């Protein structure tokens, strides 16, 4: 964590993740909000019944593990490792987009 540029990369990957999911929000109105600091990003859904299907599809088809959060179960939480690369963010968002296309 003390390496030069480490935190700059964390901030850049967090922005990349939030921006990419925000673009998906334009195509998928079931997404209500994208928020969070750094790489801990939450995606809230209008309909909480969609979340289990999205999580399952991401895990089975995209090999991406995301977690459910929120008292209503309507939030998908992203918490990739701080050393995640830009390509890995793109891969994860691609799996998330495919899940949204399949489920929502």
trRosetta pair geometry for C-beta under 8 A, 3 or more apart (Angstrom, degrees):
i j d omega theta_ij theta_ji phi_ij phi_ji
1 6 5.7 178 -150 125 37 155
1 7 7.6 54 -169 -58 77 88
1 82 7.5 10 -98 118 90 157
2 6 7.2 50 48 17 8 146
3 6 4.5 103 66 -47 88 115
5 8 4.9 -61 -154 43 57 119
5 9 6.0 60 150 -26 83 100
6 9 6.0 -61 -159 32 28 108
6 10 6.7 27 148 -19 64 105
6 82 7.6 37 175 149 98 116
7 10 5.2 -46 -146 33 42 117
7 11 6.3 42 154 -18 68 101
8 11 5.9 -54 -150 37 31 110
8 12 6.2 30 152 -18 65 109
9 12 5.5 -55 -143 39 32 112
9 13 6.1 29 159 -17 68 106
10 13 6.1 -56 -145 38 26 106
10 14 6.4 28 154 -19 62 108
10 38 5.6 -10 153 -153 104 108
10 39 6.1 -88 -164 -24 83 112
10 82 5.3 -19 -101 -155 114 90
11 14 5.7 -56 -149 36 30 113
11 15 6.4 28 154 -16 65 106
11 38 6.6 -69 -94 -115 52 73
12 15 5.8 -55 -149 37 31 110
12 16 6.2 35 151 -22 64 106
12 86 7.8 -44 128 -81 110 101
13 16 5.3 -49 -144 35 34 117
13 17 6.3 37 154 -21 65 104
13 39 5.9 6 102 -89 107 107
13 80 7.4 -102 148 79 131 131
13 84 5.4 134 -170 83 155 102
13 85 7.7 -154 -102 -178 127 9
13 86 6.7 -134 -103 -83 85 58
13 89 5.6 -171 -157 -58 89 140
14 17 5.8 -54 -148 35 30 111
14 18 6.3 24 157 -13 65 107
14 36 7.7 -127 -160 106 110 93
14 37 7.2 -16 -166 154 152 39
14 38 4.3 -131 -77 -174 153 31
14 39 4.7 -109 -83 -64 91 51
14 40 8.0 -12 -121 23 116 45
14 41 6.9 165 -151 -56 79 108
15 18 5.9 -56 -142 41 30 107
15 19 5.9 30 159 -19 66 111
16 19 6.0 -59 -144 39 24 110
16 20 6.2 22 159 -18 62 111
16 86 6.2 -128 -141 -129 172 82
16 89 5.1 72 111 124 123 160
17 20 6.0 -58 -146 36 26 108
17 21 6.4 16 160 -10 63 109
17 39 6.7 87 15 -132 152 65
17 41 5.3 -151 123 -19 125 157
17 78 6.3 -165 177 117 140 156
17 80 7.5 -170 -84 13 148 127
17 89 5.3 -112 -74 -152 84 119
17 92 7.8 -12 -119 84 103 126
17 93 6.9 -168 -133 -66 63 114
18 21 6.1 -61 -146 42 28 104
18 22 6.1 33 155 -24 65 110
18 34 5.5 144 -152 142 76 120
18 35 7.9 51 -128 -107 117 15
18 36 7.2 -163 -87 56 113 86
18 41 5.7 -159 -77 -121 80 131
19 22 5.6 -55 -146 35 28 115
19 23 6.6 33 153 -22 62 101
20 23 5.7 -50 -156 29 33 113
20 24 6.9 34 146 -18 62 101
20 89 7.0 152 9 150 152 103
20 90 7.4 -162 -110 -106 158 55
20 93 4.3 -33 136 -132 140 160
21 24 5.3 -48 -154 33 42 116
21 25 6.7 56 144 -32 65 95
21 31 7.4 -169 168 -155 91 155
21 34 4.8 152 105 -118 115 142
21 41 6.9 149 16 153 153 141
21 43 5.8 -114 -180 -91 142 123
21 93 6.6 -128 -64 -126 71 106
21 96 7.1 -33 -104 116 94 152
22 25 5.3 -39 -155 17 38 122
22 26 7.6 48 147 -24 58 90
22 34 5.1 -122 -73 42 76 149
23 26 5.9 -41 -168 16 41 114
23 27 7.7 22 145 -1 64 102
24 27 5.9 -66 -160 45 45 102
24 28 5.6 -7 158 22 81 116
24 31 6.5 85 109 -11 92 159
24 93 7.4 -156 -38 -171 132 98
24 96 7.0 -58 -86 116 172 108
24 97 5.7 -136 -110 -98 124 88
24 100 6.3 128 -178 21 123 167
25 28 6.4 -77 -125 62 26 80
25 29 7.8 68 -179 -101 62 33
25 31 4.3 -109 -113 90 79 131
25 34 6.2 -116 -48 -22 136 116
27 100 7.8 103 99 123 104 137
28 31 5.2 68 99 -4 100 103
28 100 4.8 -52 -93 178 158 134
28 104 5.5 55 -154 103 117 144
29 46 7.3 3 137 -7 73 143
30 45 5.5 0 152 -153 87 95
30 46 5.4 -120 -154 33 51 103
30 47 5.9 -57 -148 28 102 100
30 50 5.6 43 173 -4 143 174
30 100 7.5 -178 56 -148 122 100
30 104 4.4 -130 27 -161 154 128
31 34 7.0 13 169 -50 123 91
31 43 6.0 -49 -139 -176 107 103
31 44 7.5 107 -165 78 61 48
31 45 6.2 -53 -106 -104 43 64
31 46 7.6 -24 18 -12 4 87
31 100 7.8 -24 -42 -122 111 137
32 44 4.6 -52 63 102 110 95
32 45 6.1 134 0 -149 97 10
32 46 5.0 134 -60 -60 105 69
32 74 7.8 22 16 151 132 123
33 42 7.9 14 103 106 93 92
33 43 7.5 177 88 -152 50 42
33 44 4.6 14 50 43 92 111
34 41 6.7 -3 -172 -176 87 108
34 42 7.5 168 -152 87 42 51
34 43 5.5 -7 -104 -106 75 75
34 44 8.0 -150 -69 20 33 71
35 41 7.2 160 86 -154 29 64
35 42 5.4 -18 67 61 79 95
35 44 7.6 9 18 -7 105 105
36 40 4.9 -132 179 106 125 66
36 41 4.1 -173 55 -112 138 39
36 42 4.9 132 -53 7 119 77
36 78 7.7 175 61 56 162 91
37 40 6.1 15 66 55 69 97
39 78 7.2 -104 169 122 69 97
39 79 6.7 92 125 -146 92 42
39 80 5.4 -97 180 56 125 83
39 82 6.4 -169 20 -100 150 58
39 84 6.9 137 -133 27 143 130
40 77 7.2 -12 -168 -170 77 98
40 78 7.1 169 -150 86 31 66
40 79 5.4 14 -111 -103 75 84
41 77 7.4 153 83 -157 47 50
41 78 4.3 -3 59 54 94 115
42 69 6.5 -83 -124 69 112 135
42 70 7.8 118 -163 -53 128 106
42 75 5.0 -14 -167 -168 107 120
42 76 7.2 149 -157 75 54 45
42 77 5.4 -21 -102 -102 76 71
42 78 7.5 -155 -72 21 30 76
43 75 6.7 145 71 -157 44 63
43 76 4.6 -14 58 57 102 96
43 77 8.0 -164 22 -74 71 28
43 78 7.3 58 -12 -17 101 104
44 70 6.9 108 -115 -78 94 153
44 74 5.6 44 -160 122 78 99
44 75 5.0 -31 -96 -96 69 82
45 48 6.3 139 81 -87 111 41
45 50 5.4 -140 177 62 152 118
45 51 5.8 -166 26 -63 148 92
45 54 7.9 179 -70 2 149 150
45 74 4.8 -136 58 -173 81 85
45 75 7.3 -169 9 -81 79 32
45 76 7.2 62 -28 -11 110 95
46 74 7.6 -144 70 -162 5 129
47 50 4.9 82 90 -11 99 107
47 74 7.4 174 102 -127 16 107
48 51 5.5 -29 -166 2 56 121
48 70 7.8 -139 -111 93 117 129
48 72 5.2 -134 -67 141 147 92
48 73 4.6 88 -170 89 128 86
48 74 3.8 -84 -87 -80 91 82
49 52 7.4 -43 -170 22 43 100
50 53 6.0 -72 -168 45 47 110
50 54 6.0 44 146 -24 81 111
50 103 6.0 125 -162 135 84 110
50 104 5.2 46 -154 -97 136 88
51 54 5.7 -59 -145 37 32 111
51 55 6.2 29 161 -17 68 107
51 68 5.7 95 153 -117 130 105
51 73 6.0 -165 57 150 151 83
51 74 6.2 -157 -42 -129 136 34
51 75 7.5 23 -113 46 142 19
51 76 6.1 -173 -139 -61 97 90
52 55 5.8 -57 -146 39 31 111
52 56 6.1 29 158 -18 66 110
52 68 7.4 -2 -81 -79 63 139
53 56 5.7 -55 -142 39 29 110
53 57 6.1 28 159 -18 65 108
53 99 7.5 157 128 -177 73 96
53 102 7.8 -147 156 106 108 94
53 103 3.8 158 125 -142 121 135
53 104 7.9 164 88 -53 123 63
54 57 6.0 -57 -145 38 27 109
54 58 6.3 29 156 -20 63 108
54 66 7.8 -39 124 67 95 138
54 76 6.3 -73 105 -77 133 143
54 96 7.4 33 -176 -149 107 70
54 99 4.6 96 -148 145 65 125
54 100 6.5 24 -118 -75 111 60
54 103 5.3 -145 -69 64 64 153
54 104 6.9 21 -73 -41 110 104
55 58 5.8 -56 -148 35 28 112
55 59 6.4 23 156 -15 63 109
55 66 5.6 -126 -120 73 82 96
55 67 7.6 55 -127 -121 128 16
55 68 6.2 -50 -62 -54 154 94
55 76 6.7 -170 -72 -118 91 107
55 99 7.9 98 -30 -167 15 152
56 59 5.8 -59 -149 39 30 109
56 60 6.0 13 162 -7 68 114
57 60 6.2 -61 -134 46 26 100
57 61 5.3 -16 -176 21 68 120
57 62 7.1 50 136 0 69 102
57 98 7.0 -151 150 110 119 86
57 99 3.7 148 92 -122 124 92
57 102 5.4 165 -133 72 153 137
57 103 5.7 -141 -14 -36 146 123
58 61 7.2 -57 -107 54 12 84
58 62 4.9 -45 -154 49 51 123
58 64 4.5 -69 174 74 99 98
58 65 7.4 152 119 -90 108 19
58 66 5.5 14 97 9 158 111
58 95 5.1 92 -138 141 76 110
58 96 6.0 15 -101 -88 120 58
58 99 4.8 -33 -55 -55 77 150
59 62 7.4 9 -23 56 9 78
59 63 7.2 37 -165 -115 36 24
59 64 6.8 -103 -81 70 40 48
59 65 5.7 52 -104 -96 93 64
59 66 7.8 -125 -55 24 85 71
61 95 6.9 163 98 -148 85 92
61 98 6.4 -124 115 117 133 131
61 99 7.2 166 56 -77 123 82
61 102 7.7 108 15 -10 164 163
62 91 7.9 153 -173 159 101 78
62 92 7.5 102 154 -134 129 43
62 94 7.2 169 -133 98 124 77
62 95 2.4 101 -157 -141 153 122
62 96 7.4 -108 64 -37 177 43
62 98 6.2 154 -66 56 117 127
62 99 6.8 -74 -8 -42 132 105
63 95 7.2 -117 47 -110 54 152
64 91 7.7 172 -74 126 119 85
64 92 5.0 128 -125 -132 139 77
64 95 4.3 147 2 89 134 154
64 96 7.0 -74 91 -50 156 77
66 76 5.2 19 149 -174 135 102
66 77 6.6 160 -178 69 84 49
66 78 6.1 -38 -126 -88 103 62
66 96 7.5 73 -42 -94 150 104
67 76 7.4 141 76 -159 38 55
67 77 4.8 -27 72 59 91 104
67 79 7.3 -4 20 13 117 112
68 73 5.7 1 176 -150 122 77
68 75 7.0 115 -168 76 52 62
68 76 6.7 -39 -102 -103 49 54
68 77 7.3 62 152 11 2 93
69 75 4.3 -52 75 88 85 115
69 76 7.4 129 23 -123 88 8
69 77 4.4 60 -10 -34 131 122
70 73 6.0 -152 81 -47 94 11
70 74 5.2 -72 97 48 154 66
70 75 3.7 123 -26 7 123 111
76 96 7.9 146 127 -134 154 116
78 92 7.5 106 -137 150 121 140
80 84 4.2 26 140 -56 129 151
80 88 7.1 145 -160 125 145 118
80 89 7.1 -128 14 -91 170 76
80 92 6.8 -111 -76 -40 131 168
81 84 5.4 140 67 -46 70 84
84 88 4.9 -126 -166 85 86 130
84 89 6.0 97 143 -55 121 84
85 88 4.6 98 54 6 78 102
85 89 7.2 -135 98 -5 44 83
86 89 5.7 -51 -152 32 34 112
86 90 6.5 36 150 -18 65 104
87 90 5.5 -53 -151 36 34 114
87 91 6.3 37 150 -21 66 105
88 91 5.4 -48 -145 35 35 115
88 92 6.4 36 155 -18 65 104
89 92 5.8 -57 -149 38 31 110
89 93 6.2 27 155 -16 66 108
90 93 5.9 -57 -143 40 29 108
90 94 6.2 35 154 -25 63 107
91 94 5.6 -53 -150 32 29 116
91 95 6.7 28 153 -17 62 102
92 95 5.8 -54 -153 34 33 110
92 96 6.4 33 150 -18 66 106
93 96 5.3 -52 -147 38 36 116
93 97 6.2 41 151 -23 67 103
94 97 5.6 -50 -145 34 31 112
94 98 6.5 31 154 -18 63 104
95 98 5.7 -52 -148 36 32 112
95 99 6.5 35 151 -20 64 104
96 99 5.6 -53 -150 35 32 113
96 100 6.5 32 151 -19 64 103
97 100 5.7 -52 -149 35 33 111
97 101 6.4 35 152 -20 65 105
98 101 5.6 -52 -148 36 33 113
98 102 6.3 27 155 -15 65 110
99 102 5.8 -61 -145 41 30 108
99 103 5.7 -7 169 8 69 119
100 103 6.5 -71 -126 51 22 88
100 104 4.7 -27 -160 27 67 123
101 104 7.6 -11 -50 47 11 84
